[in-house]
Amino acid sequence: MGDPDGEDQRYAVPRARKLGPEQEHAISVAASRGATLRELAALHRLYAPAPMR
């Protein structure tokens, strides 16, 4: 009964796609310069690697 790993799958979040240090820095700089959340999300989608299938 339950998940063998002990995690409740009802609240599982999709695994985040990893960004490289340069991409993280670019997003951090954009955030510090007042980018909106929508703009930051667009940058993340632009920089993130394609999802694995």
C-alpha positions in Angstrom: 0.0 0.0 0.0 1.5 3.3 -1.1 4.6 4.2 -3.0 7.7 2.1 -2.3 9.8 5.3 -2.3 7.5 6.8 0.4 6.4 9.7 -1.8 2.8 10.6 -2.2 2.2 10.6 -6.0 -0.9 12.7 -5.7 1.4 15.7 -5.1 4.1 14.7 -7.5 5.6 17.6 -9.5 7.2 17.0 -13.0 10.9 16.9 -12.8 12.5 20.3 -13.6 14.6 20.5 -16.7 18.1 21.5 -15.7 19.7 24.7 -16.9 23.4 25.3 -17.3 25.2 27.9 -15.2 25.2 30.5 -18.0 21.4 30.2 -18.5 20.7 30.4 -14.8 22.9 33.5 -14.7 21.0 35.1 -17.6 17.7 34.5 -15.9 19.0 35.8 -12.6 20.2 39.0 -14.3 16.9 39.4 -16.0 15.1 39.0 -12.7 17.3 41.5 -11.0 16.6 44.0 -13.8 12.8 43.8 -13.2 11.7 41.2 -15.7 8.1 40.0 -15.2 7.3 36.4 -14.2 6.0 35.9 -17.8 9.3 37.1 -19.3 11.3 34.8 -16.9 9.1 31.8 -17.8 9.7 32.6 -21.5 13.5 32.7 -20.9 13.3 29.4 -19.1 11.4 27.8 -22.0 14.0 29.2 -24.4 17.0 27.9 -22.5 15.7 24.6 -21.2 16.6 21.5 -23.1 13.8 19.6 -24.9 11.9 17.2 -22.7 12.9 13.6 -22.9 10.3 11.2 -24.4 
